[in-house]
Amino acid sequence: MENSMFCFQCQETAGNKGCVKAGVCGKNAQVANLQDLLRYVTSGLSEVTTALRNEGKKVDVKVNHLVTTNLFTTITNANFDADAIVKRIRNTSAIKKELLAHVADKSKFSEAALWDAGELSEMEEKAKTIGVLSTENEDVRSLRELIAYGLKGLAAYVKHANVLGKENEKIDAFIQSALVKIRDNSLSVDELIALTLETGNQGVAGMALLDEANTSTYGNPEITKVNIGVRKNPGILISGHDLRDLEMLLEQTKGTGVDVYTHSEMLPAQYYPAFKKYDNFAGNYGNAWWKQKEEFESFNGPILMTTNCIVPVKDSYKDRLFTTGAAGYPGCKHIAGEIGEQKDFSDIINLAKTCQPPIEIESGEIIGGFAHHQVEALAEKVVEAVKSGAIKKFIVMSGCDGRMKSREYYTDFAKALPKDTVILTSGCAKYRYLKLPLGDIQGIPRVLDAGQCNDSYSWAIIALKLKEIFQAADINDLPIEFNVAWYEQKAVIVLLALLALGIKNIHLGPTLPAFLSPNVANVLVSSFGISGISTVEEDVKIFCG
């Protein structure tokens, strides 16, 4: 029986092999296939922009933005709206056609560069021929997809930096040239491996760009206690990763009597000094993305999804859920606004005024804000704790959370760690242990939250700083271990970035990616010491024995 679709880009893919009828994430076959086609036409556009650069011609920054936003749109749980994806395909095809006229030598262009979007039925037929399985060689397919998913994650981070006015033409040019290269049948496995490592290098640069964008705009994150209870005012819940969307929402809600709460990956916004001036910036509501059906129900007010991490929306709150940027869901209102434009959130604010205040689902405080600048400020205290033996080990537990029962491992692992270990975390994986009463070591909390998934960059910077302080010959000689949970493509670029920095022996779970062929997995094991997780007891012995 012919597959209706094929997708294995996320950790929860069916049977850890691939979704073939509908995505575990909730996307249907039509959306999955159209996302494949959007990637294809974006690759074709990238072939044209790469040719223009090779001829010494400049590529407009808006074209770079189009490429990164297109890739962001195809990330797991970002956009379920077929109409929105079709619109992107047509727009990309039209811009590609315009740019083709400026290329001097058109003789070597591939079908992807010359293909024009026609009727929807034609698109759907085309999509059947260009998906993941169109690459027959398993190892080549594996490497192509590993690179592609790294590029998707990198594009997401670059897009967030672009929103805050930061650009890096070299990264954009790399993303576009790499999209072309992974369709090149002449590339050998060794060349694809080299491209994989270069993707990791660019991932480091991309996360540095976003770190600079965030901190130059909103200040360096600082140690902050965040309320997880509720107030008595009506509220708006903002989820996702886009800090600029939050800033615009806070500006527009000033003096309206409406509070703004963060959710899931937006929690780290609470750590930035610039947002603390808003009296209606209330606190954090809820947990990781996968619990949103229950938590969105009890919140009562409108929800703004700024990026990926949408769970299929229940009818009971569909009229309260809004999307913006790369996010989209059929039947939910989309707030328009391109990079650099002011968005109008008045519909959300007006709706919030008619809603009941959120129902309290927990109370108390959580602490975070331990990005690299803050930890460097505490360096003397941390180093002394290490030298005295009070801290024996740092365990980096960054990454993603997910629905699988197997992810309870990370909560149990955190509980089982010896009292002389400190957990370094970022991303929504933190919700598995951030609220546990794990205590502190000489005033240093045993769970240090740096922020969003992209803030895994902080742990690389801190590791390099500790290498310098302790005069270690190799970063892998430090008392730092990596036990990372992954779910989607931003975690892939974080992993590749860590490998590019020379970090080895990373444990990755709860399962190894389905898109890794046995041979490619063996390369990662032999070259970088990557392994999966085992039982809590065995892994605690490995890390702390």
Summary of the structure (lengths in Angstrom):
residues: 545
radius of gyration: 22.7
end to end distance: 50.0
largest distance: 69.1
contacts: 1944
relative contact order: 0.12
helix: 51%
strand: 11%
